[in-house]
């Protein structure tokens, strides 16, 4: 019995690979809307925001990722089926490869709001919140279809033939693509 309990706890801890800064919001969870209204009042405030990657720009001493902001679920994953909130930019002293941080990849970041940065979108100049990143997590794009025995949320389910809510389907069917 002791071995079963030990194995259970080892499996349980193996599933929690996300940094605590991603899964847990700061004590005061500053929303994107609050920060974008008056960035000077919230300078140096800790934030946890997420969305999808819009652009990656690598400069000599830092990398910048522009992100289209979405609300987060309880685990910190962006809810891309909700309306977007705007854009923000993160900065990191490390090289962030555009091949890894691809456009439209879901991402969650934790960091400190350090001010604003000017960015041009088409011909419009925007002043976007700028975060210094302390932790970030790139989510898989096909989040719910990774398991061959799982139909996924809002994906075509080949066993039942309609939009499903994660119904079981036999393992011999490949996941939908």
BAKOLLO-557410 format. One record per atom (N, C-alpha, C): residue number from 1; x negated, y, z; residue in three letters. Coordinates in Angstrom, 3 decimals, padded with zeros to 6 digits. Example, Ala and Ser with C-alpha at 12.3 -4.5 7.8 and 13.67 -1.06 7.14 Angstrom:
num / xx / yy / zz / residu
1 / -013.190 / -005.690 / 007.800 / Ala $
1 / -012.300 / -004.500 / 007.800 / Ala $
1 / -013.200 / -003.300 / 007.800 / Ala $
2 / -012.850 / -002.250 / 007.080 / Ser $
2 / -013.670 / -001.060 / 007.140 / Ser $
2 / -012.900 / 000.030 / 007.870 / Ser $
// end
This chain:
num / xx / yy / zz / residu
1 / -000.818 / -001.191 / 000.000 / Unk $
1 / 000.000 / 000.000 / 000.000 / Unk $
1 / -000.863 / 001.256 / 000.000 / Unk $
2 / -001.972 / 001.221 / 000.747 / Unk $
2 / -002.863 / 002.378 / 000.789 / Unk $
2 / -003.442 / 002.668 / -000.585 / Unk $
3 / -003.738 / 001.607 / -001.327 / Unk $
3 / -004.314 / 001.787 / -002.658 / Unk $
3 / -003.305 / 002.423 / -003.614 / Unk $
4 / -002.043 / 002.047 / -003.476 / Unk $
4 / -000.999 / 002.635 / -004.321 / Unk $
4 / -000.834 / 004.120 / -004.023 / Unk $
5 / -000.838 / 004.477 / -002.752 / Unk $
5 / -000.707 / 005.884 / -002.374 / Unk $
5 / -001.907 / 006.691 / -002.863 / Unk $
6 / -003.096 / 006.133 / -002.724 / Unk $
6 / -004.295 / 006.818 / -003.198 / Unk $
6 / -004.242 / 007.017 / -004.706 / Unk $
7 / -003.836 / 005.992 / -005.430 / Unk $
7 / -003.737 / 006.095 / -006.884 / Unk $
7 / -002.702 / 007.137 / -007.296 / Unk $
8 / -001.579 / 007.183 / -006.571 / Unk $
8 / -000.545 / 008.173 / -006.853 / Unk $
8 / -001.078 / 009.597 / -006.695 / Unk $
9 / -001.791 / 009.858 / -005.621 / Unk $
9 / -002.316 / 011.202 / -005.381 / Unk $
9 / -003.418 / 011.559 / -006.372 / Unk $
10 / -004.217 / 010.596 / -006.770 / Unk $
10 / -005.232 / 010.861 / -007.789 / Unk $
10 / -004.591 / 011.205 / -009.126 / Unk $
11 / -003.555 / 010.487 / -009.501 / Unk $
11 / -002.848 / 010.801 / -010.742 / Unk $
11 / -002.161 / 012.151 / -010.649 / Unk $
12 / -001.618 / 012.460 / -009.507 / Unk $
12 / -000.938 / 013.731 / -009.319 / Unk $
12 / -001.906 / 014.905 / -009.448 / Unk $
13 / -003.090 / 014.791 / -008.869 / Unk $
13 / -004.059 / 015.877 / -008.966 / Unk $
13 / -004.670 / 015.963 / -010.351 / Unk $
14 / -004.710 / 014.874 / -011.088 / Unk $
14 / -005.257 / 014.904 / -012.443 / Unk $
14 / -004.356 / 015.676 / -013.392 / Unk $
15 / -003.082 / 015.793 / -013.063 / Unk $
15 / -002.144 / 016.500 / -013.928 / Unk $
15 / -002.214 / 018.012 / -013.741 / Unk $
16 / -002.781 / 018.489 / -012.662 / Unk $
16 / -002.809 / 019.930 / -012.391 / Unk $
16 / -004.172 / 020.502 / -012.757 / Unk $
17 / -004.368 / 020.753 / -014.035 / Unk $
17 / -005.652 / 021.253 / -014.509 / Unk $
17 / -005.650 / 022.749 / -014.766 / Unk $
18 / -004.531 / 023.414 / -014.579 / Unk $
18 / -004.462 / 024.849 / -014.822 / Unk $
18 / -005.041 / 025.613 / -013.640 / Unk $
19 / -005.739 / 026.717 / -013.908 / Unk $
19 / -006.245 / 027.535 / -012.802 / Unk $
19 / -005.086 / 028.139 / -011.998 / Unk $
20 / -005.251 / 028.291 / -010.692 / Unk $
20 / -004.183 / 028.878 / -009.865 / Unk $
20 / -003.777 / 030.279 / -010.317 / Unk $
21 / -004.708 / 031.036 / -010.891 / Unk $
21 / -004.377 / 032.387 / -011.355 / Unk $
21 / -003.365 / 032.353 / -012.501 / Unk $
22 / -003.297 / 031.231 / -013.220 / Unk $
22 / -002.348 / 031.094 / -014.322 / Unk $
22 / -000.997 / 030.590 / -013.811 / Unk $
23 / -001.006 / 029.626 / -012.921 / Unk $
23 / 000.250 / 029.030 / -012.448 / Unk $
23 / 000.940 / 029.855 / -011.368 / Unk $
24 / 000.195 / 030.715 / -010.666 / Unk $
24 / 000.776 / 031.501 / -009.580 / Unk $
24 / 000.646 / 032.988 / -009.894 / Unk $
25 / 001.761 / 033.672 / -009.809 / Unk $
25 / 001.762 / 035.117 / -010.038 / Unk $
25 / 001.097 / 035.835 / -008.867 / Unk $
26 / 000.531 / 037.028 / -009.104 / Unk $
26 / -000.015 / 037.815 / -007.983 / Unk $
26 / 001.081 / 038.149 / -006.972 / Unk $
27 / 000.686 / 038.585 / -005.776 / Unk $
27 / 001.665 / 038.870 / -004.724 / Unk $
27 / 002.695 / 039.899 / -005.190 / Unk $
28 / 002.251 / 040.932 / -005.878 / Unk $
28 / 003.192 / 041.851 / -006.536 / Unk $
28 / 003.071 / 041.580 / -008.029 / Unk $
29 / 004.085 / 040.942 / -008.591 / Unk $
29 / 004.067 / 040.543 / -009.999 / Unk $
29 / 004.452 / 041.738 / -010.865 / Unk $
30 / 003.442 / 042.504 / -011.261 / Unk $
30 / 003.648 / 043.703 / -012.074 / Unk $
30 / 004.117 / 043.302 / -013.467 / Unk $
31 / 005.266 / 043.790 / -013.857 / Unk $
31 / 005.805 / 043.435 / -015.168 / Unk $
31 / 005.140 / 044.281 / -016.255 / Unk $
32 / 005.212 / 043.777 / -017.470 / Unk $
32 / 004.667 / 044.522 / -018.620 / Unk $
32 / 005.377 / 045.867 / -018.749 / Unk $
33 / 006.689 / 045.866 / -018.574 / Unk $
33 / 007.468 / 047.098 / -018.724 / Unk $
33 / 007.031 / 048.164 / -017.722 / Unk $
34 / 006.860 / 047.777 / -016.443 / Unk $
34 / 006.420 / 048.732 / -015.417 / Unk $
34 / 005.057 / 049.324 / -015.765 / Unk $
35 / 004.128 / 048.462 / -016.143 / Unk $
35 / 002.765 / 048.913 / -016.435 / Unk $
35 / 002.719 / 049.800 / -017.667 / Unk $
36 / 003.478 / 049.470 / -018.688 / Unk $
36 / 003.422 / 050.253 / -019.921 / Unk $
36 / 004.068 / 051.627 / -019.759 / Unk $
37 / 004.972 / 051.786 / -018.791 / Unk $
37 / 005.607 / 053.079 / -018.557 / Unk $
37 / 004.651 / 054.090 / -017.935 / Unk $
38 / 003.782 / 053.621 / -017.035 / Unk $
38 / 002.844 / 054.526 / -016.384 / Unk $
38 / 001.592 / 053.748 / -015.983 / Unk $
39 / 000.677 / 053.598 / -016.934 / Unk $
39 / -000.517 / 052.784 / -016.703 / Unk $
39 / -001.448 / 053.381 / -015.651 / Unk $
40 / -001.455 / 054.705 / -015.503 / Unk $
40 / -002.346 / 055.337 / -014.530 / Unk $
40 / -001.983 / 054.960 / -013.090 / Unk $
41 / -000.690 / 054.773 / -012.804 / Unk $
41 / -000.267 / 054.398 / -011.446 / Unk $
41 / -000.672 / 052.980 / -011.077 / Unk $
42 / -000.886 / 052.139 / -012.076 / Unk $
42 / -001.171 / 050.722 / -011.815 / Unk $
42 / -002.591 / 050.329 / -012.190 / Unk $
43 / -003.474 / 051.300 / -012.295 / Unk $
43 / -004.863 / 050.998 / -012.625 / Unk $
43 / -005.473 / 050.103 / -011.537 / Unk $
44 / -006.215 / 049.091 / -011.958 / Unk $
44 / -006.873 / 048.091 / -011.107 / Unk $
44 / -005.886 / 047.148 / -010.415 / Unk $
45 / -004.660 / 047.078 / -010.910 / Unk $
45 / -003.669 / 046.150 / -010.350 / Unk $
45 / -003.856 / 044.763 / -010.981 / Unk $
46 / -003.748 / 043.695 / -010.175 / Unk $
46 / -003.821 / 042.348 / -010.754 / Unk $
46 / -002.525 / 042.016 / -011.486 / Unk $
47 / -002.661 / 041.385 / -012.637 / Unk $
47 / -001.495 / 041.003 / -013.430 / Unk $
47 / -001.673 / 039.594 / -013.972 / Unk $
48 / -000.547 / 038.987 / -014.299 / Unk $
48 / -000.518 / 037.709 / -015.013 / Unk $
48 / 000.524 / 037.865 / -016.104 / Unk $
49 / 000.040 / 037.965 / -017.342 / Unk $
49 / 000.915 / 038.148 / -018.489 / Unk $
49 / 000.616 / 037.071 / -019.516 / Unk $
50 / 001.518 / 036.929 / -020.461 / Unk $
50 / 001.304 / 035.958 / -021.522 / Unk $
50 / 002.045 / 036.339 / -022.773 / Unk $
51 / 001.794 / 035.579 / -023.811 / Unk $
51 / 002.429 / 035.821 / -025.097 / Unk $
51 / 001.760 / 034.994 / -026.172 / Unk $
52 / 001.705 / 035.551 / -027.369 / Unk $
52 / 001.042 / 034.876 / -028.482 / Unk $
52 / -000.057 / 035.768 / -029.031 / Unk $
53 / -001.138 / 035.147 / -029.471 / Unk $
53 / -002.284 / 035.873 / -030.012 / Unk $
53 / -001.884 / 036.543 / -031.320 / Unk $
54 / -002.205 / 037.837 / -031.432 / Unk $
54 / -001.958 / 038.584 / -032.653 / Unk $
54 / -003.261 / 038.771 / -033.427 / Unk $
55 / -004.343 / 039.109 / -032.700 / Unk $
55 / -005.605 / 039.426 / -033.376 / Unk $
55 / -006.764 / 039.223 / -032.398 / Unk $
56 / -007.900 / 038.791 / -032.938 / Unk $
56 / -009.129 / 038.659 / -032.162 / Unk $
56 / -010.185 / 039.529 / -032.828 / Unk $
57 / -010.837 / 040.381 / -032.046 / Unk $
57 / -011.909 / 041.239 / -032.552 / Unk $
57 / -013.125 / 041.065 / -031.657 / Unk $
58 / -014.226 / 040.632 / -032.249 / Unk $
58 / -015.468 / 040.463 / -031.497 / Unk $
58 / -016.392 / 041.632 / -031.795 / Unk $
59 / -016.779 / 042.321 / -030.735 / Unk $
59 / -017.732 / 043.418 / -030.842 / Unk $
59 / -019.078 / 042.927 / -030.325 / Unk $
60 / -020.074 / 043.786 / -030.312 / Unk $
60 / -021.413 / 043.380 / -029.906 / Unk $
60 / -021.461 / 042.846 / -028.470 / Unk $
61 / -020.787 / 043.530 / -027.530 / Unk $
61 / -020.883 / 043.158 / -026.115 / Unk $
61 / -019.599 / 042.622 / -025.504 / Unk $
62 / -018.537 / 042.500 / -026.284 / Unk $
62 / -017.274 / 042.024 / -025.740 / Unk $
62 / -016.374 / 041.509 / -026.854 / Unk $
63 / -015.360 / 040.780 / -026.424 / Unk $
63 / -014.319 / 040.309 / -027.342 / Unk $
63 / -012.992 / 040.903 / -026.897 / Unk $
64 / -012.158 / 041.236 / -027.858 / Unk $
64 / -010.837 / 041.783 / -027.584 / Unk $
64 / -009.790 / 040.895 / -028.249 / Unk $
65 / -008.765 / 040.544 / -027.499 / Unk $
65 / -007.646 / 039.791 / -028.060 / Unk $
65 / -006.388 / 040.627 / -027.870 / Unk $
66 / -005.693 / 040.889 / -028.967 / Unk $
66 / -004.417 / 041.591 / -028.914 / Unk $
66 / -003.321 / 040.530 / -028.812 / Unk $
67 / -002.424 / 040.700 / -027.844 / Unk $
67 / -001.397 / 039.703 / -027.545 / Unk $
67 / -000.020 / 040.352 / -027.597 / Unk $
68 / 000.920 / 039.655 / -028.237 / Unk $
68 / 002.316 / 040.061 / -028.224 / Unk $
68 / 002.938 / 039.467 / -026.969 / Unk $
69 / 003.392 / 040.311 / -026.056 / Unk $
69 / 003.812 / 039.899 / -024.719 / Unk $
69 / 005.204 / 039.282 / -024.704 / Unk $
70 / 005.329 / 038.171 / -023.959 / Unk $
70 / 006.612 / 037.511 / -023.703 / Unk $
70 / 006.721 / 037.246 / -022.210 / Unk $
71 / 007.954 / 037.119 / -021.689 / Unk $
71 / 008.094 / 036.735 / -020.279 / Unk $
71 / 007.542 / 035.328 / -020.064 / Unk $
72 / 007.194 / 035.006 / -018.817 / Unk $
72 / 006.613 / 033.707 / -018.480 / Unk $
72 / 007.606 / 032.839 / -017.725 / Unk $
73 / 007.468 / 031.518 / -017.882 / Unk $
73 / 008.286 / 030.606 / -017.087 / Unk $
73 / 007.618 / 030.378 / -015.736 / Unk $
74 / 008.117 / 029.467 / -014.928 / Unk $
74 / 007.590 / 029.219 / -013.589 / Unk $
74 / 006.156 / 028.725 / -013.560 / Unk $
75 / 005.723 / 028.027 / -014.610 / Unk $
75 / 004.351 / 027.523 / -014.671 / Unk $
75 / 003.406 / 028.510 / -015.356 / Unk $
76 / 003.934 / 029.634 / -015.830 / Unk $
76 / 003.098 / 030.635 / -016.468 / Unk $
76 / 003.049 / 030.529 / -017.978 / Unk $
77 / 003.841 / 029.666 / -018.593 / Unk $
77 / 003.863 / 029.519 / -020.048 / Unk $
77 / 004.763 / 030.597 / -020.654 / Unk $
78 / 004.317 / 031.239 / -021.755 / Unk $
78 / 005.149 / 032.261 / -022.400 / Unk $
78 / 006.442 / 031.670 / -022.963 / Unk $
79 / 007.534 / 032.379 / -022.739 / Unk $
79 / 008.845 / 031.981 / -023.258 / Unk $
79 / 009.052 / 032.677 / -024.605 / Unk $
80 / 008.552 / 032.062 / -025.656 / Unk $
80 / 008.577 / 032.694 / -026.980 / Unk $
80 / 009.963 / 032.691 / -027.610 / Unk $
81 / 010.932 / 032.038 / -026.980 / Unk $
81 / 012.300 / 032.103 / -027.481 / Unk $
81 / 013.035 / 033.328 / -026.918 / Unk $
82 / 012.403 / 034.064 / -026.015 / Unk $
82 / 012.951 / 035.304 / -025.455 / Unk $
82 / 012.467 / 036.488 / -026.309 / Unk $
83 / 013.084 / 037.661 / -026.176 / Unk $
83 / 012.595 / 038.836 / -026.905 / Unk $
83 / 011.206 / 039.249 / -026.404 / Unk $
84 / 010.348 / 039.678 / -027.325 / Unk $
84 / 009.016 / 040.118 / -026.910 / Unk $
84 / 009.116 / 041.468 / -026.221 / Unk $
85 / 008.076 / 041.787 / -025.419 / Unk $
85 / 008.099 / 042.989 / -024.592 / Unk $
85 / 007.212 / 044.097 / -025.131 / Unk $
86 / 006.310 / 043.790 / -026.007 / Unk $
86 / 005.353 / 044.762 / -026.535 / Unk $
86 / 004.019 / 044.081 / -026.735 / Unk $
87 / 002.954 / 044.853 / -026.787 / Unk $
87 / 001.610 / 044.315 / -026.987 / Unk $
87 / 000.690 / 044.772 / -025.876 / Unk $
88 / -000.326 / 043.949 / -025.621 / Unk $
88 / -001.404 / 044.345 / -024.728 / Unk $
88 / -002.687 / 043.733 / -025.261 / Unk $
89 / -003.812 / 044.205 / -024.723 / Unk $
89 / -005.128 / 043.757 / -025.177 / Unk $
89 / -005.909 / 043.276 / -023.960 / Unk $
90 / -006.613 / 042.144 / -024.135 / Unk $
90 / -007.513 / 041.675 / -023.085 / Unk $
90 / -008.939 / 041.827 / -023.578 / Unk $
91 / -009.849 / 042.046 / -022.634 / Unk $
91 / -011.262 / 042.146 / -022.965 / Unk $
91 / -012.031 / 041.121 / -022.138 / Unk $
92 / -013.035 / 040.527 / -022.786 / Unk $
92 / -013.874 / 039.532 / -022.131 / Unk $
92 / -015.310 / 039.751 / -022.580 / Unk $
93 / -016.284 / 039.602 / -021.668 / Unk $
93 / -017.684 / 039.746 / -022.075 / Unk $
93 / -018.170 / 038.550 / -022.897 / Unk $
94 / -017.416 / 037.447 / -022.884 / Unk $
94 / -017.785 / 036.254 / -023.634 / Unk $
94 / -017.320 / 036.358 / -025.080 / Unk $
95 / -017.972 / 035.609 / -025.964 / Unk $
95 / -017.541 / 035.497 / -027.349 / Unk $
95 / -016.306 / 034.604 / -027.388 / Unk $
96 / -015.214 / 035.114 / -027.928 / Unk $
96 / -013.978 / 034.352 / -028.072 / Unk $
96 / -013.777 / 034.084 / -029.561 / Unk $
97 / -013.944 / 032.833 / -029.941 / Unk $
97 / -013.940 / 032.428 / -031.334 / Unk $
97 / -012.540 / 032.542 / -031.945 / Unk $
98 / -012.390 / 033.292 / -033.050 / Unk $
98 / -011.085 / 033.410 / -033.702 / Unk $
98 / -010.553 / 032.082 / -034.229 / Unk $
99 / -011.435 / 031.093 / -034.438 / Unk $
99 / -010.971 / 029.771 / -034.872 / Unk $
99 / -010.288 / 029.030 / -033.724 / Unk $
100 / -010.660 / 029.335 / -032.490 / Unk $
100 / -010.025 / 028.722 / -031.317 / Unk $
100 / -008.791 / 029.522 / -030.918 / Unk $
101 / -008.923 / 030.829 / -030.840 / Unk $
101 / -007.827 / 031.716 / -030.452 / Unk $
101 / -007.116 / 032.173 / -031.720 / Unk $
102 / -006.426 / 031.233 / -032.358 / Unk $
102 / -005.771 / 031.477 / -033.631 / Unk $
102 / -004.534 / 032.357 / -033.464 / Unk $
103 / -004.157 / 033.017 / -034.539 / Unk $
103 / -002.940 / 033.830 / -034.565 / Unk $
103 / -001.743 / 032.944 / -034.223 / Unk $
104 / -000.835 / 033.474 / -033.421 / Unk $
104 / 000.399 / 032.831 / -032.968 / Unk $
104 / 000.186 / 031.718 / -031.946 / Unk $
105 / -001.019 / 031.589 / -031.389 / Unk $
105 / -001.251 / 030.606 / -030.326 / Unk $
105 / -000.711 / 031.151 / -029.010 / Unk $
106 / 000.071 / 030.363 / -028.261 / Unk $
106 / 000.557 / 030.836 / -026.958 / Unk $
106 / -000.586 / 030.873 / -025.946 / Unk $
107 / -000.621 / 031.952 / -025.167 / Unk $
107 / -001.705 / 032.167 / -024.216 / Unk $
107 / -001.158 / 032.844 / -022.973 / Unk $
108 / -001.742 / 032.504 / -021.819 / Unk $
108 / -001.445 / 033.191 / -020.563 / Unk $
108 / -002.764 / 033.671 / -019.987 / Unk $
109 / -002.787 / 034.911 / -019.523 / Unk $
109 / -004.007 / 035.482 / -018.971 / Unk $
109 / -003.721 / 036.074 / -017.600 / Unk $
110 / -004.729 / 036.042 / -016.761 / Unk $
110 / -004.696 / 036.731 / -015.472 / Unk $
110 / -005.871 / 037.691 / -015.486 / Unk $
111 / -005.650 / 038.865 / -014.954 / Unk $
111 / -006.724 / 039.839 / -014.972 / Unk $
111 / -006.348 / 041.098 / -014.222 / Unk $
112 / -007.099 / 042.136 / -014.507 / Unk $
112 / -006.917 / 043.427 / -013.851 / Unk $
112 / -006.609 / 044.464 / -014.920 / Unk $
113 / -005.578 / 045.258 / -014.686 / Unk $
113 / -005.212 / 046.335 / -015.601 / Unk $
113 / -006.216 / 047.475 / -015.433 / Unk $
114 / -007.013 / 047.739 / -016.472 / Unk $
114 / -008.066 / 048.749 / -016.355 / Unk $
114 / -007.744 / 050.050 / -017.067 / Unk $
115 / -006.631 / 050.112 / -017.766 / Unk $
115 / -006.269 / 051.340 / -018.469 / Unk $
115 / -005.561 / 051.013 / -019.762 / Unk $
116 / -005.829 / 051.838 / -020.768 / Unk $
116 / -005.205 / 051.617 / -022.069 / Unk $
116 / -006.262 / 051.665 / -023.163 / Unk $
117 / -005.891 / 051.162 / -024.310 / Unk $
117 / -006.770 / 051.162 / -025.472 / Unk $
117 / -005.918 / 051.537 / -026.678 / Unk $
118 / -006.512 / 052.255 / -027.595 / Unk $
118 / -005.811 / 052.697 / -028.790 / Unk $
118 / -005.993 / 051.659 / -029.890 / Unk $
119 / -004.893 / 051.220 / -030.474 / Unk $
119 / -004.913 / 050.255 / -031.567 / Unk $
119 / -003.979 / 050.734 / -032.667 / Unk $
120 / -004.339 / 050.443 / -033.907 / Unk $
120 / -003.505 / 050.794 / -035.047 / Unk $
120 / -002.794 / 049.537 / -035.534 / Unk $
121 / -001.469 / 049.608 / -035.592 / Unk $
121 / -000.648 / 048.533 / -036.126 / Unk $
121 / 000.032 / 049.094 / -037.364 / Unk $
122 / -000.319 / 048.544 / -038.520 / Unk $
122 / 000.037 / 049.115 / -039.819 / Unk $
122 / -000.506 / 050.548 / -039.858 / Unk $
123 / 000.348 / 051.552 / -039.849 / Unk $
123 / -000.139 / 052.941 / -039.856 / Unk $
123 / 000.221 / 053.661 / -038.557 / Unk $
124 / 000.725 / 052.918 / -037.595 / Unk $
124 / 001.142 / 053.486 / -036.317 / Unk $
124 / 000.031 / 053.305 / -035.287 / Unk $
125 / -000.334 / 054.370 / -034.584 / Unk $
125 / -001.331 / 054.305 / -033.516 / Unk $
125 / -000.594 / 054.078 / -032.200 / Unk $
126 / -000.991 / 053.002 / -031.508 / Unk $
126 / -000.364 / 052.636 / -030.236 / Unk $
126 / -001.386 / 052.696 / -029.116 / Unk $
127 / -000.941 / 053.060 / -027.919 / Unk $
127 / -001.760 / 052.998 / -026.706 / Unk $
127 / -001.276 / 051.787 / -025.920 / Unk $
128 / -002.095 / 050.736 / -025.919 / Unk $
128 / -001.713 / 049.462 / -025.328 / Unk $
128 / -002.413 / 049.254 / -023.993 / Unk $
129 / -001.759 / 048.564 / -023.055 / Unk $
129 / -002.426 / 048.218 / -021.791 / Unk $
129 / -003.658 / 047.355 / -022.074 / Unk $
130 / -004.739 / 047.625 / -021.329 / Unk $
130 / -005.993 / 046.879 / -021.474 / Unk $
130 / -006.274 / 046.143 / -020.173 / Unk $
131 / -006.492 / 044.825 / -020.278 / Unk $
131 / -006.791 / 043.990 / -019.116 / Unk $
131 / -008.210 / 043.464 / -019.218 / Unk $
132 / -008.908 / 043.434 / -018.090 / Unk $
132 / -010.149 / 042.676 / -017.998 / Unk $
132 / -009.749 / 041.298 / -017.513 / Unk $
133 / -010.055 / 040.289 / -018.296 / Unk $
133 / -009.563 / 038.947 / -018.024 / Unk $
133 / -010.400 / 038.263 / -016.946 / Unk $
134 / -009.703 / 037.584 / -016.008 / Unk $
134 / -010.379 / 036.771 / -014.992 / Unk $
134 / -010.111 / 035.288 / -015.215 / Unk $
135 / -008.971 / 034.961 / -015.827 / Unk $
135 / -008.635 / 033.580 / -016.167 / Unk $
135 / -007.694 / 033.610 / -017.355 / Unk $
136 / -007.801 / 032.598 / -018.206 / Unk $
136 / -006.855 / 032.495 / -019.311 / Unk $
136 / -006.662 / 031.039 / -019.683 / Unk $
137 / -005.505 / 030.775 / -020.258 / Unk $
137 / -005.183 / 029.417 / -020.679 / Unk $
137 / -004.495 / 029.479 / -022.030 / Unk $
138 / -005.038 / 028.742 / -022.983 / Unk $
138 / -004.449 / 028.611 / -024.311 / Unk $
138 / -003.567 / 027.368 / -024.289 / Unk $
139 / -002.284 / 027.545 / -024.539 / Unk $
139 / -001.324 / 026.442 / -024.477 / Unk $
139 / -001.302 / 025.706 / -025.805 / Unk $
140 / -000.996 / 024.404 / -025.788 / Unk $
140 / -000.827 / 023.691 / -027.057 / Unk $
140 / 000.368 / 024.268 / -027.811 / Unk $
141 / 000.256 / 024.387 / -029.116 / Unk $
141 / 001.348 / 024.986 / -029.890 / Unk $
141 / 002.528 / 024.039 / -030.026 / Unk $
142 / 002.288 / 022.747 / -030.076 / Unk $
142 / 003.359 / 021.761 / -030.178 / Unk $
142 / 003.546 / 021.125 / -028.814 / Unk $
143 / 003.963 / 021.929 / -027.847 / Unk $
143 / 003.951 / 021.585 / -026.426 / Unk $
143 / 004.743 / 020.323 / -026.098 / Unk $
144 / 005.983 / 020.207 / -026.565 / Unk $
144 / 006.840 / 019.112 / -026.150 / Unk $
144 / 006.776 / 017.905 / -027.079 / Unk $
145 / 006.189 / 018.032 / -028.248 / Unk $
145 / 006.137 / 016.910 / -029.181 / Unk $
145 / 004.828 / 016.137 / -029.058 / Unk $
146 / 004.032 / 016.389 / -028.019 / Unk $
146 / 002.761 / 015.687 / -027.858 / Unk $
146 / 002.950 / 014.236 / -027.465 / Unk $
147 / 004.052 / 013.895 / -026.877 / Unk $
147 / 004.284 / 012.529 / -026.450 / Unk $
147 / 005.127 / 011.804 / -027.492 / Unk $
148 / 004.684 / 010.624 / -027.969 / Unk $
148 / 005.458 / 009.929 / -028.989 / Unk $
148 / 006.786 / 009.392 / -028.479 / Unk $
149 / 006.970 / 009.280 / -027.173 / Unk $
149 / 008.222 / 008.769 / -026.635 / Unk $
149 / 009.161 / 009.883 / -026.217 / Unk $
150 / 008.854 / 011.125 / -026.599 / Unk $
150 / 009.616 / 012.265 / -026.120 / Unk $
150 / 010.088 / 013.086 / -027.308 / Unk $
151 / 011.355 / 013.364 / -027.391 / Unk $
151 / 011.910 / 014.081 / -028.537 / Unk $
151 / 011.594 / 015.546 / -028.536 / Unk $
152 / 011.435 / 016.141 / -027.377 / Unk $
152 / 011.070 / 017.548 / -027.309 / Unk $
152 / 012.270 / 018.457 / -027.223 / Unk $
153 / 012.021 / 019.666 / -026.769 / Unk $
153 / 013.064 / 020.673 / -026.662 / Unk $
153 / 013.192 / 021.392 / -027.989 / Unk $
154 / 014.358 / 021.349 / -028.569 / Unk $
154 / 014.616 / 022.106 / -029.777 / Unk $
154 / 013.865 / 021.588 / -030.992 / Unk $
155 / 013.440 / 020.342 / -030.984 / Unk $
155 / 012.767 / 019.785 / -032.151 / Unk $
155 / 013.674 / 018.749 / -032.788 / Unk $
156 / 013.417 / 018.425 / -034.031 / Unk $
156 / 014.208 / 017.404 / -034.697 / Unk $
156 / 013.868 / 016.059 / -034.089 / Unk $
157 / 014.856 / 015.342 / -033.664 / Unk $
157 / 014.665 / 014.064 / -033.006 / Unk $
157 / 014.979 / 012.969 / -034.015 / Unk $
158 / 013.951 / 012.227 / -034.464 / Unk $
158 / 014.146 / 011.264 / -035.544 / Unk $
158 / 014.986 / 010.063 / -035.127 / Unk $
159 / 015.109 / 009.793 / -033.836 / Unk $
159 / 015.915 / 008.649 / -033.403 / Unk $
159 / 017.396 / 009.001 / -033.417 / Unk $
160 / 017.738 / 010.170 / -032.916 / Unk $
160 / 019.130 / 010.584 / -032.862 / Unk $
160 / 019.528 / 011.446 / -034.058 / Unk $
161 / 018.554 / 012.059 / -034.726 / Unk $
161 / 018.826 / 012.812 / -035.937 / Unk $
161 / 019.417 / 014.186 / -035.728 / Unk $
162 / 019.237 / 014.802 / -034.592 / Unk $
162 / 019.719 / 016.162 / -034.345 / Unk $
162 / 018.812 / 016.853 / -033.350 / Unk $
163 / 019.085 / 018.128 / -033.128 / Unk $
163 / 018.312 / 018.880 / -032.148 / Unk $
163 / 018.508 / 018.250 / -030.779 / Unk $
164 / 017.420 / 017.941 / -030.091 / Unk $
164 / 017.546 / 017.216 / -028.837 / Unk $
164 / 016.997 / 017.974 / -027.649 / Unk $
165 / 017.323 / 017.480 / -026.479 / Unk $
165 / 016.802 / 018.032 / -025.232 / Unk $
165 / 015.890 / 017.023 / -024.567 / Unk $
166 / 015.011 / 016.402 / -025.318 / Unk $
166 / 014.052 / 015.495 / -024.729 / Unk $
166 / 014.584 / 014.097 / -024.534 / Unk $
167 / 015.482 / 013.646 / -025.398 / Unk $
167 / 016.003 / 012.298 / -025.289 / Unk $
167 / 014.911 / 011.279 / -025.578 / Unk $
168 / 015.015 / 010.125 / -024.949 / Unk $
168 / 014.070 / 009.048 / -025.200 / Unk $
168 / 014.257 / 008.538 / -026.623 / Unk $
169 / 013.169 / 008.219 / -027.265 / Unk $
169 / 013.256 / 007.529 / -028.539 / Unk $
169 / 012.165 / 006.476 / -028.566 / Unk $
170 / 012.358 / 005.391 / -029.273 / Unk $
170 / 011.369 / 004.314 / -029.276 / Unk $
170 / 009.997 / 004.799 / -029.709 / Unk $
171 / 008.977 / 004.160 / -029.188 / Unk $
171 / 007.613 / 004.601 / -029.386 / Unk $
171 / 007.115 / 004.404 / -030.812 / Unk $
172 / 007.792 / 003.571 / -031.608 / Unk $
172 / 007.313 / 003.336 / -032.961 / Unk $
172 / 007.633 / 004.463 / -033.916 / Unk $
173 / 008.421 / 005.464 / -033.476 / Unk $
173 / 008.638 / 006.647 / -034.296 / Unk $
173 / 007.555 / 007.665 / -033.983 / Unk $
174 / 006.894 / 008.225 / -034.991 / Unk $
174 / 005.870 / 009.253 / -034.700 / Unk $
174 / 006.534 / 010.543 / -034.245 / Unk $
175 / 005.805 / 011.391 / -033.517 / Unk $
175 / 006.390 / 012.660 / -033.091 / Unk $
175 / 006.691 / 013.539 / -034.304 / Unk $
176 / 007.748 / 014.365 / -034.246 / Unk $
176 / 008.086 / 015.231 / -035.385 / Unk $
176 / 007.027 / 016.280 / -035.614 / Unk $
177 / 006.809 / 016.624 / -036.837 / Unk $
177 / 005.855 / 017.678 / -037.222 / Unk $
177 / 006.524 / 018.685 / -038.111 / Unk $
// end
